[in-house]
Amino acid sequence: MKTSREGNRRKGSARSRSDSGLVLVARAADFAARAHAAQKRKGVAQEPYVNHLAEVALLLTEATGGSDPALIAAAWLHDTLEDTVTEREELETLFGKEVASIVAEVTDDKSLPKSERKRLQIETTPGKSRAARMLKIADKTSNLRALASSPPMGWDIKRREEYVTWAEAVVAGCRGLNGDLEAKFNAAAADARAALTR
């Protein structure tokens, strides 16, 4: 039979694990907000870029019930290697190898032409880790929501339609992971397509 002390110790241990996960996510959010401070989204609304990161992190928090702090931290940080001066080694030092690895998995090689980067996302995404594929779904969901409500300046209907088709092709390699997250992506894709006719 468990003593009350043993029960309390177990509760305390679970709480400290939860607290350390919360600290990791909060530190990642703070780091990302500072790293992307000067950046805005491409849409006509010119939202702060951090809004996108917050939405991706929220989508994954809801999809996992908050049970995967490393994934949620990676959501906050997912564009730091690609769009800021941050290096992978810095992410490893500050957030650990697991978080840095997820971020690296979803980072495009900016030395390649854009068309090649887009082709590689479709081709390589199915072989990525579960966490990286979940992050891809959330990222594309956020991007499609933004495309529907505040499309990038200068994007005509054809370019917007091509983006939706490409996002659907990337996410096709991520299916079967989380029904709730996939349903949100499906709704975002439908809204983005409907916005093409408005």
N, C-alpha and C positions, 0 to 999 in steps of 0.2 A: 504494500500500500504506500502511495506517495505521501510524504509529509508536506505540510503547508510550506515549509522552507524550500523543499525540492520544487514544488509547484511555482513558488515565487521566483526561484532561480531560473527556471525554464521560461517563465514569462519575461523576466528581465533580459535573458539572452535573446529572445525573439524581438523584444523591443529594441535592443541595441543594434541588432542586425537591420531592423527597419529604420532606425535613426541614422545608421551609417549610410544606408541607401538614399535616404532623404538628403543627407549632407552631400553625397556624391552628385545627385541631380541638381541641387541648389548651386553647387560650385560650378557645374557644367553650364548652367543657365547664366550665371554671372560672367563666366569666361566668354561665352558666346556673345552675350550682349555687348561686352567691351570690344571683342574682336571685330564684330560687324557694325559697330556704332555709327560709322559714317555711311553705311550702305542703305539703299532703298530698293524696294521691289521695282520691277520693270513696268508695272501697270500704270495706268493713267492716274490712279489714286496716290501713287508714290508713297506707299506705306513703308514704315521702317522695316528693314529686312528681318529684324528680330521677331516680327509678327509671324512670319513663315515658320521660323524655328519653334516658336511657342505652339503653333498649331500642330506641327508634326509631332512634337513631344506629347501634346495632349491626346492626339489620336492614338499613339502607342501606349500611353498611360491607361486610356479607356480600354484598349484592346487587350491589355495584359492584366487589367485590374490593379495596376501599379506594382506588379510582382517582379518586374525585371528592371531594377534601377540602372544597370549597365546599358541596356537598350535605350532607356529614356534619356540617360546622359548622352549617349551617342546621337540621339535625335537632336538634342540641342547643339551638338558639335559637328553635325554631319557635313557642313559646308566649310568648316574652318581650314582644312587642308587645301581645298580647291580654290577658295575665294579670299583667303587672308594669308598673312605671312607665317602662320602657325606651321610648325614641323611635327611630324609623327612622333619624334622622340619627346617633344614637349608634352604632347597628349599622354604618352606612356608614363612620363614622370608625374604628371599632375593627376591623371585619372586611371592609370593602370593599363595593362596590356590588352585586356578584353575590350574596353571601350575604344582604345586606339585602333585595335584590329577591325572593329565594326566600322568605324569611320573610314579607315583606309579602304575597306572593301567597297564602299559606296562612292569613293572618290574617283572622278575621271582623270585621265592623264591629259592635262591641258596642252601638252606639246603636240598632241595629235589634232588633225583637222576636226571640226565639229561634226561633220557627217560620219567620220570614222568613230568618234566617241559615241555617237548615238547608235551606230550599228553594233558596237561592242556591248553597249548596255543590253540590247535585246539578246545578243548571243551569249553573254557570260552570266547574266543574272540568274538563270536556273541553277547554276552550279555554285552559287554563293551560299553562305551560312543562312540558317533560318532567321537569325537576327537581322542580317543585311537585307534579306528579302522582305521582311516585315517593314523595315525602314524604307525600302524602295516604294512599297505600296502607300505608306503614309505620306512620303514626299510627293509622289505623283498625285495623290488625292488633294493635298494642299495646293499644288500647282494648278490642277484643273479647276478647283474652286476659284482661285484667283483669275484664271483665264476667263471664266464665266462672268465674274463680277467686275473685274478691272483688267482687261487684256493689255498686254504690253503695247506701248505707243508704237505706231508704225506697222503693227501686225495686221495684215489683211485677213479676210475670211479664209482664204486658202491656207495661209501659214498656220492659223489657229486650228483649222481642221487637221492639218498634217501633224500638229503637236498632239492632239487628242488621239489620233490613230497610233502615233509612236508610243505614247504613254500606255495605251491599252496593250501594245505588243510587249512592252517591258513587263507590265504587271501580269501578263499571261504566263510568264515564267515564275510567278510567285504564288499561283493559285493553290488553294488547299491548306493554307496556314491558319487563317483566322476569318471565320465567316462574317463577323461584325465589321472588321476592318475592310474586307473585300466588298461588303454591301455599301459602305461609305464611299469606296472608290467608284463602284458602279453608279451610284447616285451622282457623284461629282462628274463623271464622264458624260452621263445623260444630260446633266445641266449644262455642261460645256458645249455639247452638241446642239442643245436647244437654243443656246445663246447665239449660235452662228446664224440663226434665222431671224433674230430680233434686230 
